Each structure stands twice: as structure tokens, then as C-alpha cells.
Amino acid sequence: MASIIQLADVAKVYDGAAQPALDGVGLDIEAGRITAVMGPSGCGKSTLLNLVGALDRPTRGEVHVDGVRVDRLSEAAAARFRRAKVGFIFQFFHLLEDLTVLDNIAIAAELAGTSRTLGRSRARELLTQLGLADRADRYPATLSGGERQRVAIARAVVNGPSVLLADEPTGALDTHNGESVLALLEDLNRRGQTILLVTHDEHLAAQRAHRIVRLIDGRIALDTARQAA
């Protein structure tokens, strides 16, 4: 299976840091798979996600995503790349509290150049698929944690991204809601979605990921293929 993400000798050094956040990372990630990135706090997991998502630039090395060398993009080009190619899911949802559920999803489509009518239509379709059609006109504060994360996932996939980046997507959820969100991510993957997942959850990675990459002190310590459950 072809690689959709390639990192070549990637290093990231933050100003004032005693050691690199990432140090000489080389990684190829196959399309259509769930890859889990694990390791202790401060090992570089979120930094890796930020570089793949063009939210940050490496100090050294190359980052390619879906045929685009993202470390060379201008700020404007990086923003266009993110809107078109990458979906982001965060631990704490990052929904806009003053917008309805529907508008939280539709605005992502509109920012990518989709018309308001089509964006809202896509948002309604996703809400129906996720069992949230009756929540369309509600505000995020009125939803449960699991419902808010499902809205965040809908927002992340509304533009049909090449890659879905998930940073501890179940970290703020109880077991039941966490399992529901994981089932949704697995369903997206079965439909062909590539998912790069940062997690501390050993069970999640062992049961759900096709591959586990472990980082320690900014370097890859272990790279193991696993059979997803």
C-alpha cells in the first residue's frame, strides 16, 4: 500500500529547549490505515502531529503529505493545505460555543471554499450519519462530551480530508463515550480514511490500530505492526 505521509530526518528544536522535541525521525505511513503514535509526555507525539498538519515547521528534514511537501509551504499555502487535505480532532473538542452544532461543521466547509448552501447540506448529512440530526440547532454547551466529540469529528471530515489527525480524541471522555468515538473512527477507516492517532491508551492502540509507533525523547524507539480488532 502506498505511503501518504513521509517524514525524512525530521528534527524540531524549540527555542530555549534543552533537547529536541523530535530528533532525526524518519517515518512512512501507509494510506488507509490507523497508525497510533505513543510514548510518555514530552516525547514529541503532538509535535509530530503538528508537523504533519502544517501547523508547525521542522528545524530540519522534510515532511510530505499526500504528495505535498508541507514544510516548504508559505503560511497562506499551509492554511489552504490544511483546509483541503487535513482533518483535526482534539482532546477538548475546540468547538465554537457561540455557533450551533450545524454551523460548527458547515463553517469548516465554507472556509475551504464550499458554498454556504452546500456546506450546510454536507453538515446535515454528517449529523444524520452520526445520529445527531436532532442536535443540529443546539449549541455545544448543551451536548454531552461524546456528542461534542462526534460533532468535532464531523467538522474534521466535512471536506473529505486525505488524512485525519487525532490528538487524544478519547482523553476527555468516559469509557462508554470513548468506545463510541473509537467505533466511529474505525468506521471512517473502513471507508478508506487514513488516521494518525496520538494516544496514551495502550488498550486503544492494541485493539484499534494497524500499527504502533513509540517515541522516546523525540526518537522512534519501536515501530510495530498490529492487527486491528
Secondary structure, DSSP 8 states (H G I E B T S, - for coil): --EEEEEEEEEE--TT-SS-SEEEEEEEEETT-EEEEE-STTSSHHHHHHHHTTSS--SEEEEEETTEEGGG--HHHHHHHHHHHEEEE-TT----TTS-HHHHHHHHHHHTT--HHHHHHHHHHHHHHTT-GGGTTS-GGGS-HHHHHHHHHHHHHTT--SEEEEESTTTTS-HHHHHHHHHHHHHHHHTT-EEEEE-S-HHHHHHH-SEEEEEETTEEEEEEE----
